[in-house]
Amino acid sequence: MRTHASIASPARRRQTGWRQRLAGLAVLGSLLLAVAMGCQHQPPRLVLAVHPWPGYAYFSLAKDRQQYDPRRLNLDLRNFADSAATMEAYMSGGAQAIATTTIEAVNICGVAPDRCPVIVYVIDESRGADQVLARQGVKDLKGLADQPIALDRSSLSRYVLSRAFESVGLPPPVPSQLRFLPAAAWEAALRRGEVQAAVTYPPRSEQLLRALPLKTLFTSRQLPYEILDVLAVEPELLERHPDAILALIQGWQAARQEESQRPTAVRQGMAKYLGLDPGQSLSALGGIRYPGPQEQYELLDPRQNNLPPLLEKIRKVLYANGVIPANTPLPTTVDSIAQALAKTT
């Protein structure tokens, strides 16, 4: 019996050892499978470039309030000082998506045609928020002929100024009139009379009007349906990760919806983002209109051809001002995201 036991014991030990190894391999396999499954379900990373503007602030507010679906989107939100910096980020490949104007979208296509974006959503329309502000001694826009004017390096400012001059029969301002100054320097330049006017928008316009007795000579209210802010993305991003773009806009919409329910809290957050006091932010919001679902579809549906004529007009104005070449391609538009949004609401 002792001999039988002594022979069987090693066999049992070998069987036990194999079972333990097999069990260990099974556990390891399960872990590897779990890791693989987890990697497959990692949400795509989306880098969005924005700068201070009320319509774009909702992207930041939605991130602060965790209103983006983490299963569908890993948002890397990059805040820049101005629209020129956001353009640089997108054109260099540092961002896959950009919140910008239709004017800058056309400008991108002229400067970096290989980065020409697709417009997937209309964020808002400027109805008075973009402004030409002048010193008290300037009576009207004709009084700015041959006068120095402060503006940033964005194509939006050049566009607004050119359209303002056109509205009173003036030719586009000549290069010698333009003073490309940092926005922080505009107040001092206006105060000293180094410039007679500035092309501006919130929050900087709010700060200038609070600091100086300026006259409003022209606003985007005089350009209805012309100054649109949009979400523009890489064509590859739209092709590979349309649901991430959908989740991005749904988060933006959630912040907008929260504002209708808790206006004070959301506008305080927006004012903080824009560097304004809560009371001052309300006037900044007055010159901005947000298109509804039906208008989104009408603007973005290529078959209805509503946005392309505007983009063509922008191309002509920017070309006339020497901003882009004549053969600049135009951004394309798609209504697939707008249609998906309509189905989820």
PEKA-V809195 format. One record per backbone hydrogen bond with DSSP energy under -0.5 kcal/mol. CO is the residue of the C=O (numbers start at 1). NH is the residue of the N-H. Records with the same first field share a line. If there is no record, write none. Layout:
CO=NH ; NH
//
This chain:
1=5
2=6
3=7
4=8
5=9
6=10
7=11
8=12
9=13
10=14
11=15
12=16
13=17
14=18
15=19
16=20
17=21
18=22
19=23
20=24
21=25
22=26
23=27
24=28
25=29
26=30
27=31
28=32
29=33
30=34
31=35
32=36
33=37
34=38
35=39
36=40
37=41
39=42
44=74
46=48 ; 76
47=96 ; 97
48=78
49=99
50=80
53=56 ; 57
54=58
56=59 ; 60
57=61
58=62
59=63
60=64
61=65
62=67
63=66
68=70
69=72 ; 73
73=75
74=46
75=77
76=48 ; 78
77=79
78=50
80=52
82=86
83=87
84=88
85=89
86=90
87=91
88=92
89=94 ; 95
90=93
96=234
97=49
98=100 ; 232
100=230
101=105
102=106
103=107
104=108
105=109
106=110
107=111
108=112
109=329
112=115
113=116
117=332
118=120 ; 233
119=334
121=123 ; 231
124=229
125=127 ; 289
130=220
131=133 ; 200
132=217 ; 218
133=198
134=215
135=138
137=139
140=143
141=144
142=145
144=147
148=196 ; 197
149=179
150=199
151=181
154=158
155=159
156=160
157=161
158=162
159=163
160=164
161=165
162=166
163=167
164=168
165=168 ; 170
166=169
174=177 ; 178
175=178
177=149
178=180
179=151 ; 181
182=185
183=186
185=189
186=190
187=191
188=192
189=193 ; 194 ; 195
190=193
196=135
197=150
198=133 ; 200
200=131
201=204 ; 205
203=207
204=208
205=209
206=210
207=211
208=212
212=214
215=134 ; 217
218=132
219=222
220=223
223=226 ; 227
226=228
227=126
228=102
229=123 ; 124
230=100 ; 232
231=120 ; 121
232=98
233=118
234=238
235=239
236=240
237=241
241=245
242=246
243=247
244=248
245=249
246=250
247=251
248=252
249=253
250=254
251=255
252=256
253=257
254=258
255=259
256=260
257=261
258=261 ; 262
262=266
263=267
264=268
265=269
266=270
267=271
268=272
269=273
270=274
271=275 ; 276
272=275
277=280 ; 281
278=282
279=283
280=284
281=285
282=286
283=286
284=287
285=288
287=127 ; 129
289=125 ; 291
292=296
293=297
294=298
295=299
296=300
297=301
299=307
300=302
301=304 ; 305
302=305
306=310
307=310 ; 311
308=312
309=313
310=314
311=315
312=316
313=317
314=318
315=319
316=320
317=321
318=323 ; 324
319=322
325=328
332=119
335=339
336=340
337=341
338=342
339=343
340=344
341=344 ; 345
//
